[in-house]
């Protein structure tokens, strides 16, 4: 191969240069603006001046601008240490807000350290508190607009990385379908390769087949492929090693999609006890203090929601009562943590005795058993509003795996690996699977279990808040709700 003549996707590289540059400019302007705005608020904003009067002569703005310019490179280096300037950081803005908060805190500590040793200029501590708050807000706002701009570019087909799939299986098909619909992920899948040279026997169409694993290098050079998404199962990873060996010297990235076995073993940790190393392959999801913290959060949040939505609660009760015969509430026995049974409360969205002739079945789109208002209640998750009463009682949590009926638990526990792992924590009104579109009878139960296990292994209050915010979005825009 002639390295001098090697080609690259110029469109993609322009985006990879532009997005980090925009983030650096946005962050720099936000930091400097935070210093200037904080200075003005402290010394010239009347309410603050009245509460915290400043004695003596007001220091010149120049001193704060000079300090901002001095600390700016350090702040940017702190951000770079967490790879905050790379493109395709398609993160949820809520996650970005908390990460920015932590990094800005490090920057403020560094700034305090500088002024501690430089006492010639009378810097105000109130200004630095304001800088800490305002810079977090301004940086987050700036990054939100850069993120929206980046997604707009990808949705218009600009800056996409030409990508091929290695493998032709259910995972490859799911990735192809998702990235075809979600162009904002930044990948343009142009085809796939697999082991067999003959006709494909997988899910992807034969027309997309570009060759075998041995053809990857040729495809990279000929089609300017920048990324190979590997969907080969863990039992066949020797094929991945062969592809990577063949691709030595090529500017192409390999991204491997972990299969289910790798996902459920990803939490393995080494723990040393009295000098003896142990592999912790399974741990208790929450210690006693975390359970207390989660319960306090659940109760406070549920009480607040019930108080705010009480007029809506009363209105929906009346509508359900007068639009169909039967009780306002529907109670159904569900199983929660460690198999504990409880009655889950919902606004009734089905006719009375809806399962009399069918037995236990999942609700389907366009179900004939809906009440006149039932489908609307379910579409916008309004039927689940009474479940906050379950949270107050301690039967459920705000966030957790969705509770299931004993019939379906007995049906799935022997067929789906790790199914009962979801009962290691209290069930929830919403969950990580639901906010990722895995709700309703049409979604994959195996995928739901993977997401539930991921939530259990990575629980935090911040994670709960993220899921709650995404749930609000799903209530109005989900296509899976019915």
C-alpha positions as CSV (number, residue, x, y, z in Angstrom):
1,X,0.0,0.0,0.0
2,X,1.2,3.5,-0.8
3,X,0.7,5.5,2.4
4,X,1.1,8.8,0.6
5,X,-1.8,8.0,-1.7
6,X,-4.1,6.7,1.0
7,X,-7.5,8.4,0.8
8,X,-9.8,9.6,3.6
9,X,-13.4,10.8,3.8
10,X,-12.8,14.6,3.6
11,X,-16.4,15.3,4.6
12,X,-16.1,13.2,7.8
13,X,-12.7,14.7,8.6
14,X,-14.1,18.3,8.2
15,X,-16.8,17.4,10.8
16,X,-14.2,15.9,13.1
17,X,-12.2,19.1,13.0
18,X,-15.2,21.5,13.1
19,X,-17.1,20.0,16.1
20,X,-14.2,20.0,18.6
21,X,-13.3,23.5,17.4
22,X,-16.9,24.7,18.0
23,X,-16.9,23.1,21.5
24,X,-13.6,24.8,22.4
25,X,-14.8,28.2,21.2
26,X,-18.1,27.7,22.9
27,X,-16.5,26.7,26.2
28,X,-14.0,29.5,26.1
29,X,-16.6,32.1,25.5
30,X,-18.8,30.6,28.3
31,X,-15.9,30.7,30.8
32,X,-14.9,34.3,30.0
33,X,-18.5,35.4,30.0
34,X,-19.0,33.7,33.4
35,X,-16.2,35.8,34.9
36,X,-17.5,39.0,33.4
37,X,-21.2,38.3,34.3
38,X,-20.3,37.2,37.8
39,X,-18.2,40.4,38.3
40,X,-21.2,42.5,37.2
41,X,-23.7,40.7,39.4
42,X,-21.5,41.0,42.5
43,X,-20.7,44.6,42.2
44,X,-23.5,46.2,40.2
45,X,-26.6,44.0,40.5
46,X,-28.7,45.9,43.1
47,X,-30.3,42.9,44.9
48,X,-26.9,41.2,45.5
49,X,-25.2,44.5,46.5
50,X,-28.0,45.2,49.0
51,X,-27.7,41.7,50.5
52,X,-23.8,41.6,50.4
53,X,-22.6,45.2,50.4
54,X,-19.1,45.7,49.2
55,X,-16.9,48.0,51.4
56,X,-14.2,50.0,49.7
57,X,-13.4,50.7,46.1
58,X,-14.8,48.3,43.5
59,X,-11.8,46.5,41.9
60,X,-11.4,46.9,38.1
61,X,-12.9,44.3,35.7
62,X,-9.5,44.0,34.0
63,X,-8.2,41.9,36.9
64,X,-10.9,39.3,36.5
65,X,-10.5,39.2,32.7
66,X,-6.8,38.6,33.1
67,X,-7.4,35.8,35.6
68,X,-10.0,34.3,33.2
69,X,-7.5,34.3,30.4
70,X,-4.8,32.7,32.6
71,X,-7.0,29.9,33.9
72,X,-8.7,29.3,30.6
73,X,-6.0,26.9,29.1
74,X,-6.1,24.9,32.3
75,X,-9.8,24.6,32.3
76,X,-9.7,23.4,28.7
77,X,-7.1,20.9,29.6
78,X,-9.3,19.6,32.4
79,X,-12.1,19.2,29.9
80,X,-9.8,17.5,27.4
81,X,-8.7,15.0,30.0
82,X,-12.3,13.6,29.9
83,X,-12.3,13.7,26.1
84,X,-15.0,16.4,26.1
85,X,-13.9,17.8,22.7
86,X,-14.1,14.7,20.5
87,X,-16.9,14.5,17.9
88,X,-19.8,12.0,18.1
89,X,-20.1,12.6,21.8
90,X,-23.9,12.1,21.3
91,X,-24.6,12.2,25.0
92,X,-27.8,13.0,26.8
93,X,-27.5,16.7,27.8
94,X,-28.4,15.8,31.4
95,X,-25.3,13.6,31.6
96,X,-23.3,16.4,30.1
97,X,-24.6,18.9,32.8
98,X,-23.3,16.8,35.7
99,X,-20.0,16.0,34.0
100,X,-19.5,19.7,33.3
101,X,-20.3,20.5,36.9
102,X,-17.5,18.2,38.2
103,X,-14.9,19.5,35.7
104,X,-15.8,23.1,36.4
105,X,-15.4,22.4,40.2
106,X,-11.8,21.3,39.5
107,X,-11.3,24.5,37.5
108,X,-12.6,26.6,40.3
109,X,-10.3,24.9,42.8
110,X,-7.3,25.6,40.6
111,X,-8.4,29.3,40.3
112,X,-8.7,29.6,44.0
113,X,-5.2,28.2,44.3
114,X,-3.9,30.9,42.1
115,X,-5.5,33.8,43.9
116,X,-4.4,32.3,47.3
117,X,-0.7,32.9,46.2
118,X,-1.4,36.1,44.4
119,X,-2.8,38.6,47.0
120,X,-2.0,41.9,45.2
121,X,-5.4,42.0,43.5
122,X,-8.6,42.0,45.8
123,X,-10.5,39.1,44.3
124,X,-14.0,38.5,45.7
125,X,-14.9,35.0,46.9
126,X,-18.6,35.7,46.0
127,X,-17.5,36.3,42.4
128,X,-15.9,32.8,42.3
129,X,-19.1,31.2,43.7
130,X,-21.0,32.9,41.0
131,X,-18.4,31.9,38.3
132,X,-18.8,28.3,39.4
133,X,-22.6,28.4,39.0
134,X,-22.8,30.5,35.9
135,X,-20.0,28.8,34.0
136,X,-21.8,25.4,34.5
137,X,-25.0,26.9,33.0
138,X,-23.4,28.7,30.1
139,X,-21.1,25.8,29.1
140,X,-24.0,23.4,29.2
141,X,-26.1,25.8,27.0
142,X,-23.3,26.2,24.5
143,X,-22.7,22.5,24.3
144,X,-26.4,21.9,23.8
145,X,-26.4,24.0,20.7
146,X,-23.2,22.5,19.3
147,X,-24.7,19.0,20.0
148,X,-27.9,20.0,18.1
149,X,-25.8,21.4,15.2
150,X,-23.7,18.2,15.0
151,X,-26.9,16.0,15.0
152,X,-28.4,18.2,12.3
153,X,-25.3,17.7,10.1
154,X,-25.5,13.9,10.5
155,X,-29.3,13.9,9.9
156,X,-28.6,15.7,6.6
157,X,-26.0,13.1,5.6
158,X,-23.0,15.3,6.2
159,X,-19.9,14.1,8.1
160,X,-21.1,10.5,8.3
161,X,-18.4,7.8,8.6
162,X,-18.6,5.2,5.9
163,X,-19.0,1.9,7.8
164,X,-19.2,-1.8,7.1
165,X,-20.6,-4.5,9.4
166,X,-18.6,-7.6,10.1
167,X,-21.1,-10.3,10.6
168,X,-24.6,-11.1,9.4
169,X,-26.8,-11.9,12.4
170,X,-29.6,-10.5,14.5
171,X,-27.2,-8.0,16.1
172,X,-25.9,-6.8,12.8
173,X,-29.5,-6.4,11.5
174,X,-30.5,-4.4,14.6
175,X,-27.5,-2.1,14.2
176,X,-28.2,-1.5,10.6
177,X,-31.8,-0.8,11.2
178,X,-31.1,1.6,14.1
179,X,-28.3,3.5,12.4
180,X,-30.3,3.8,9.2
181,X,-33.1,5.4,11.2
182,X,-30.9,7.4,13.6
183,X,-28.4,9.1,11.3
184,X,-27.4,11.4,14.1
185,X,-25.3,8.5,15.4
186,X,-22.8,9.5,12.7
187,X,-22.5,6.2,10.7
188,X,-23.3,5.4,7.1
189,X,-23.5,1.6,6.8
190,X,-22.7,0.8,3.2
191,X,-22.7,-3.0,3.5
192,X,-21.4,-6.1,5.4
193,X,-18.8,-8.9,5.2
194,X,-19.2,-12.4,6.5
195,X,-17.2,-15.6,6.6
196,X,-18.9,-17.5,3.8
197,X,-18.1,-16.5,0.2
198,X,-21.4,-17.8,-1.2
199,X,-24.9,-16.4,-0.8
200,X,-25.8,-15.0,2.7
201,X,-28.0,-16.9,5.0
202,X,-28.4,-14.1,7.6
203,X,-30.9,-11.3,8.0
204,X,-29.1,-8.6,6.0
205,X,-30.0,-8.5,2.2
206,X,-27.6,-10.2,-0.2
207,X,-27.4,-6.9,-2.1
208,X,-25.5,-5.4,0.8
209,X,-22.8,-8.1,0.9
210,X,-19.4,-6.7,0.0
211,X,-17.3,-9.8,0.5
212,X,-15.8,-12.0,3.2
213,X,-13.7,-11.1,6.3
214,X,-10.6,-11.5,4.1
215,X,-11.8,-8.6,1.9
216,X,-11.8,-6.0,4.7
217,X,-8.5,-4.4,3.7
218,X,-9.5,-4.1,0.1
219,X,-12.8,-2.5,1.0
220,X,-11.1,-0.1,3.4
221,X,-8.8,1.1,0.6
222,X,-11.4,1.0,-2.3
223,X,-14.4,2.5,-0.5
224,X,-12.6,4.7,2.1
225,X,-14.2,2.8,4.9
226,X,-13.4,4.4,8.2
227,X,-15.2,2.1,10.7
228,X,-15.8,-1.6,11.0
229,X,-18.6,-2.6,13.4
230,X,-17.9,-6.1,14.5
231,X,-20.9,-8.2,15.5
232,X,-19.1,-11.6,15.7
233,X,-20.1,-13.6,18.8
234,X,-17.5,-14.2,21.5
235,X,-17.2,-17.9,20.4
236,X,-15.7,-16.7,17.1
237,X,-13.4,-13.9,18.1
238,X,-10.4,-15.5,16.4
239,X,-12.0,-14.1,13.1
240,X,-11.8,-10.6,14.6
241,X,-8.1,-11.1,15.4
242,X,-7.5,-12.2,11.8
243,X,-9.2,-9.2,10.4
244,X,-7.3,-6.8,12.6
245,X,-4.0,-8.5,11.6
246,X,-4.9,-8.1,8.0
247,X,-5.7,-4.4,8.6
248,X,-2.4,-3.5,10.2
249,X,-1.2,-0.2,8.8
250,X,-4.7,0.9,7.7
251,X,-6.4,3.9,9.1
252,X,-9.6,2.2,10.1
253,X,-11.3,1.8,13.5
254,X,-12.8,-1.5,14.8
255,X,-15.8,-1.2,17.2
256,X,-17.0,-4.5,18.6
257,X,-20.6,-5.0,19.8
258,X,-20.4,-7.2,23.0
259,X,-22.8,-10.2,22.9
260,X,-25.0,-11.1,25.8
261,X,-22.4,-13.2,27.6
262,X,-19.9,-10.3,27.6
263,X,-22.5,-7.8,28.8
264,X,-23.5,-9.9,31.9
265,X,-19.9,-10.5,32.8
266,X,-18.8,-6.9,32.3
267,X,-19.1,-6.2,36.1
268,X,-16.3,-8.6,37.1
269,X,-14.0,-6.9,39.6
270,X,-10.9,-8.0,41.5
271,X,-11.3,-7.7,45.3
272,X,-8.5,-8.4,47.7
273,X,-9.4,-9.9,51.1
274,X,-6.6,-10.4,53.6
275,X,-4.0,-10.5,50.8
276,X,-5.9,-13.0,48.7
277,X,-7.3,-11.7,45.3
278,X,-10.9,-12.7,44.6
279,X,-12.9,-12.2,41.4
280,X,-16.2,-10.7,42.3
281,X,-18.5,-12.0,39.6
282,X,-21.7,-11.0,41.3
283,X,-22.4,-8.4,44.0
284,X,-25.3,-7.0,46.0
285,X,-26.7,-4.1,43.9
286,X,-27.2,-1.7,46.8
287,X,-25.8,-1.5,50.3
288,X,-28.0,-0.5,53.2
289,X,-27.2,3.2,52.9
290,X,-27.9,3.2,49.2
291,X,-31.3,1.6,49.8
292,X,-32.1,4.2,52.4
293,X,-31.1,7.0,50.0
294,X,-33.1,5.5,47.2
295,X,-36.2,5.1,49.4
296,X,-35.9,8.7,50.7
297,X,-35.7,9.9,47.1
298,X,-38.6,7.7,46.0
299,X,-40.9,8.9,48.8
300,X,-40.0,12.6,48.3
301,X,-40.4,12.4,44.5
302,X,-43.7,10.5,44.7
303,X,-45.2,12.8,47.3
304,X,-44.2,15.8,45.2
305,X,-45.7,14.4,42.0
306,X,-49.0,13.4,43.8
307,X,-49.3,16.8,45.2
308,X,-48.7,18.6,41.9
309,X,-50.9,16.3,39.8
310,X,-53.7,16.0,42.3
311,X,-56.1,18.1,40.1
312,X,-55.3,15.9,37.1
313,X,-55.7,12.8,39.3
314,X,-59.2,13.8,40.3
315,X,-60.1,14.8,36.7
316,X,-58.9,11.4,35.3
317,X,-60.8,9.6,38.0
318,X,-64.0,11.3,36.9
319,X,-63.4,10.7,33.2
320,X,-62.7,6.9,33.8
321,X,-65.8,6.6,36.0
322,X,-68.2,8.3,33.6
323,X,-66.9,6.8,30.3
324,X,-67.2,3.1,31.1
325,X,-68.8,0.8,33.6
326,X,-66.6,-0.5,36.4
327,X,-64.2,0.7,39.1
328,X,-61.9,3.7,38.6
329,X,-58.8,1.8,39.6
330,X,-57.6,-1.5,38.4
331,X,-55.5,-3.6,40.8
332,X,-53.4,-6.5,39.6
333,X,-51.1,-8.7,41.5
334,X,-47.4,-8.3,40.6
335,X,-44.1,-9.5,41.9
336,X,-41.3,-7.2,43.0
337,X,-38.0,-7.7,44.8
338,X,-37.2,-11.3,45.9
339,X,-40.7,-12.3,44.6
340,X,-42.7,-10.2,47.0
341,X,-46.3,-9.9,45.9
342,X,-48.3,-6.7,45.9
343,X,-51.3,-5.1,44.2
344,X,-50.2,-2.6,41.5
345,X,-52.7,0.2,41.1
346,X,-53.6,1.8,37.7
347,X,-56.4,3.8,36.2
348,X,-58.6,1.2,34.5
349,X,-58.0,1.4,30.7
350,X,-59.7,-1.9,29.8
351,X,-63.2,-3.2,30.1
352,X,-64.1,-5.1,33.2
353,X,-63.0,-8.8,33.1
354,X,-60.8,-8.1,30.0
355,X,-59.0,-11.4,30.4
356,X,-62.0,-13.5,31.2
357,X,-61.9,-15.4,27.9
358,X,-58.2,-15.1,27.0
359,X,-56.4,-15.6,30.2
360,X,-53.2,-13.6,30.9
361,X,-52.1,-11.9,27.7
362,X,-50.1,-8.8,26.8
363,X,-51.9,-5.7,25.5
364,X,-51.6,-5.2,21.8
365,X,-51.8,-2.2,19.6
366,X,-55.5,-1.5,18.7
367,X,-56.7,-3.9,21.4
368,X,-60.5,-4.2,21.3
369,X,-60.7,-4.4,25.1
370,X,-59.8,-0.7,25.6
371,X,-62.4,1.6,27.2
372,X,-63.2,4.8,25.3
373,X,-60.4,6.7,27.0
374,X,-58.2,3.7,27.7
375,X,-55.9,3.9,24.6
376,X,-55.1,7.6,25.3
377,X,-54.4,6.8,29.0
378,X,-51.9,4.1,28.0
379,X,-50.3,6.0,25.1
380,X,-49.3,8.8,27.4
381,X,-48.7,6.6,30.5
382,X,-51.5,8.4,32.4
383,X,-52.9,5.1,33.5
384,X,-49.8,4.6,35.6
385,X,-50.2,7.8,37.7
386,X,-51.8,5.8,40.7
387,X,-48.6,3.8,40.9
388,X,-47.1,6.7,42.8
389,X,-49.3,5.5,45.6
390,X,-47.5,2.1,45.4
391,X,-44.2,4.0,45.7
392,X,-45.5,5.9,48.8
393,X,-46.5,2.5,50.3
394,X,-43.1,1.1,49.6
395,X,-44.2,-1.6,47.1
396,X,-42.4,0.0,44.2
397,X,-39.6,2.4,43.4
398,X,-39.7,5.4,40.9
399,X,-37.1,3.7,38.7
400,X,-36.4,0.0,38.4
401,X,-37.4,-3.0,36.3
402,X,-41.1,-3.1,35.5
403,X,-43.1,-5.4,37.7
404,X,-44.4,-8.5,36.1
405,X,-47.2,-11.0,36.8
406,X,-46.4,-14.4,38.3
407,X,-47.7,-16.2,35.2
408,X,-45.2,-14.5,32.8
409,X,-42.4,-14.9,35.3
410,X,-42.9,-18.6,35.4
411,X,-43.2,-18.6,31.6
412,X,-39.9,-16.8,31.0
413,X,-37.6,-17.7,33.9
414,X,-36.6,-21.1,32.4
415,X,-36.3,-19.8,28.9
416,X,-34.4,-16.5,29.2
417,X,-31.0,-16.4,30.9
418,X,-30.7,-14.1,33.9
419,X,-34.4,-13.3,33.9
420,X,-34.8,-13.6,37.7
421,X,-31.8,-11.2,38.2
422,X,-34.2,-8.3,37.6
423,X,-35.9,-9.2,40.9
424,X,-32.8,-8.3,42.9
425,X,-34.0,-4.7,43.3
426,X,-37.4,-3.1,43.8
427,X,-39.5,-2.8,40.7
428,X,-40.2,0.7,39.3
429,X,-42.8,2.8,37.5
430,X,-40.2,3.4,34.7
431,X,-36.9,1.8,33.9
432,X,-33.8,1.9,31.7
433,X,-35.4,-0.6,29.2
434,X,-38.5,1.5,28.8
435,X,-36.8,4.8,28.1
436,X,-34.8,3.0,25.4
437,X,-37.9,2.1,23.5
438,X,-38.3,-1.4,24.9
439,X,-41.9,-1.4,26.0
440,X,-45.0,-3.2,24.8
441,X,-45.5,-6.7,23.6
442,X,-43.5,-6.1,20.4
443,X,-40.2,-5.4,22.1
444,X,-37.6,-8.1,22.7
445,X,-37.8,-9.5,26.2
446,X,-34.2,-10.6,26.1
447,X,-33.1,-7.0,25.3
448,X,-35.3,-5.8,28.2
449,X,-33.5,-8.1,30.6
450,X,-30.1,-6.9,29.3
451,X,-31.1,-3.3,30.0
452,X,-32.6,-4.2,33.4
453,X,-29.3,-5.9,34.5
454,X,-27.3,-3.0,33.3
455,X,-29.4,-0.7,35.4
456,X,-29.0,-2.9,38.5
457,X,-25.2,-3.0,38.1
458,X,-24.8,0.7,37.4
459,X,-27.4,2.2,39.8
460,X,-27.0,5.7,41.2
461,X,-29.3,8.6,42.0
462,X,-28.0,10.5,39.0
463,X,-28.8,7.5,36.8
464,X,-32.4,7.5,38.3
465,X,-32.7,11.2,37.5
466,X,-31.5,10.7,34.0
467,X,-34.1,7.9,33.4
468,X,-36.9,10.1,34.9
469,X,-36.1,13.0,32.5
470,X,-35.9,10.6,29.5
471,X,-39.3,9.1,30.7
472,X,-41.0,12.5,30.4
473,X,-39.7,12.7,26.8
474,X,-40.9,9.1,26.1
475,X,-44.4,9.9,27.4
476,X,-45.0,12.4,24.6
477,X,-42.8,11.0,21.7
478,X,-42.6,7.3,22.2
479,X,-43.7,5.2,19.2
480,X,-43.7,2.0,21.3
481,X,-46.5,3.2,23.6
482,X,-50.0,1.9,23.2
